[in-house]
């Protein structure tokens, strides 16, 4: 038995159930939230969030990992509110995105970053009392100097606290391998890491290398039709399962309840498949059609998330 932190308090890893490992409740851009709050109808956002969480719960999802980093508008109080009111178990992240200009940290010692990540995990985020349960890192389009510093600070916080790291990558440049190199240099056990957005790749050998190096492959953009359709992503998943890698794969959509990087009409057009229910309702049947066993599907959606949080909690 192992206990981890969710937005609404500690949960037993045995109770995680069907877990989506890379989603978001709300993605924004903090200067807009701060300087133009009138652009955001937060009450309407809550209504949308509760509708989407209910749909996911109805489809069998029990837990969601929210990988919104500090600089994309992470709002721990809002996430906790959505979790409490919907009944969805949500795990909150700390960490930074891939921007080369996280100005606060550029001229400070890396320990400042590490210590703040650790504080989010061990004490709580700001005054919310919500504790982060995972660290997010991102590398795109390639690893630059500041990004490497963020990855190292994240690895140190992960080693200190035992929470897993889940990443964003740009597979066209194979940045998952760069992340693994840095994590390994820092002494982090790669079985505590998920190299995310790996399903944007059509390169089997790249994915195999990530797995053989010891990380999980986050196949977590399912439902975003570019650069790969859900059918293409399902084909790759079937191939990986056939090769015996189901114990090293996690599934997710990278979807949101409210996403403020595009006009709402555009999001709604994408939302036909870019939503929390696409995997349980559409993709699981696609995998079965391709010969993936129920045991492998259970492994990817229930077994591996539990193993990732449990392994890191030890
Ligand atoms: Zn994401």
Boltz pocket constraint, residues with backbone or C-beta under 6 A from the ligand:
constraints:
  - pocket:
      binder: B
      contacts: [[A, 22], [A, 23], [A, 24], [A, 67], [A, 168], [A, 254]]
      max_distance: 6.0
